[in-house]
Amino acid sequence: MSQSNNFHTLNVSSESAQPKLRFDYLDGIRGAAALYVVLCHIYTDLVNQLQEAQGFEIVQTIAKLLLTHGQSSVAIFIVLSGYCLMIPVAKASGKLKGGIETFFKDEP
């Protein structure tokens, strides 16, 4: 069951009684950054084909202006992902559920 407002959504799973904090706007920014990285990869793959084609100078100029900052988008994605992954740890006073013994347990 999920309840939404402008800032975050609280999701309660059937496995756990504790609500999970999720920031929809951060997920949106992460998704936009990932999409931008994909577009930058497409641009770099197609740039040689566009250079050989005639009449695409305007498209080349616009693409070069808009799609040359993929490294920044990767950094934004990684920072936001790290922040989202650390929220549960921060809420638990820096302790992970189960501790290190549970993490390195041999059973699957």
C-alpha positions in Angstrom: 0.0 0.0 0.0 1.4 3.4 -0.9 0.6 6.9 0.1 2.0 9.8 -1.9 2.5 13.5 -1.3 4.8 16.2 -2.7 8.0 15.0 -1.0 8.1 11.3 -0.5 6.1 8.1 -0.6 5.8 5.7 2.3 5.7 2.1 1.1 4.7 -0.7 3.5 5.6 -4.1 2.3 3.9 -7.3 3.5 7.3 -8.7 4.6 8.0 -5.9 7.1 5.9 -3.8 9.3 8.3 -0.8 9.1 7.6 1.7 6.3 10.3 2.4 3.7 11.1 6.0 3.0 11.3 6.7 -0.7 11.8 10.0 -2.4 10.0 10.1 -5.7 11.6 13.3 -6.9 15.1 11.8 -6.4 14.1 8.8 -8.3 12.9 11.1 -11.1 16.2 12.9 -11.2 18.1 9.6 -11.2 16.0 8.4 -14.1 16.6 11.6 -16.0 20.3 11.4 -15.4 20.3 7.7 -16.6 18.3 8.6 -19.7 20.7 11.5 -20.5 23.7 9.1 -20.3 22.0 6.8 -22.7 21.4 9.7 -25.1 25.0 10.7 -24.8 26.1 7.2 -25.7 23.8 7.2 -28.7 25.2 10.6 -29.8 28.8 9.4 -29.6 28.0 6.4 -31.7 26.2 8.4 -34.3 28.5 11.4 -34.4 30.7 10.0 -37.2 27.7 9.2 -39.3 26.3 12.7 -38.9 29.7 14.2 -39.8 29.6 12.4 -43.2 26.0 13.3 -43.9 25.2 16.6 -45.8 22.7 19.0 -44.5 22.8 18.0 -40.8 25.0 20.9 -39.5 22.2 22.3 -37.4 21.4 18.9 -35.9 25.1 18.3 -35.2 25.5 21.7 -33.5 22.4 21.2 -31.3 23.4 17.7 -30.4 26.9 18.8 -29.5 25.6 21.6 -27.2 23.1 19.3 -25.5 24.8 15.9 -25.3 28.3 16.5 -24.2 27.8 16.4 -20.4 27.4 12.7 -19.9 30.1 12.5 -17.3 28.2 15.0 -15.1 25.1 12.9 -15.4 26.9 9.8 -14.3 28.2 11.7 -11.2 24.7 12.9 -10.4 23.3 9.4 -10.7 26.0 7.9 -8.5 25.7 10.5 -5.8 21.9 10.3 -5.6 22.0 6.5 -5.6 24.4 6.6 -2.7 22.2 9.0 -0.8 19.1 6.9 -1.4 21.0 3.7 -0.3 22.3 5.4 2.9 18.9 6.6 4.1 17.9 3.4 5.9 21.4 3.2 7.5 21.1 6.8 8.7 17.7 6.2 10.2 19.0 3.1 12.1 21.8 5.2 13.8 24.4 3.8 11.4 23.6 0.1 12.0 22.5 -2.3 9.4 19.7 -4.7 10.1 21.3 -8.0 11.2 24.8 -6.7 11.4 28.0 -8.0 9.8 27.4 -11.6 11.0 24.2 -11.8 9.0 25.9 -10.3 6.0 28.7 -12.8 5.9 26.5 -15.8 6.8 27.3 -18.9 4.7 23.7 -20.0 4.2 21.9 -18.8 1.0 
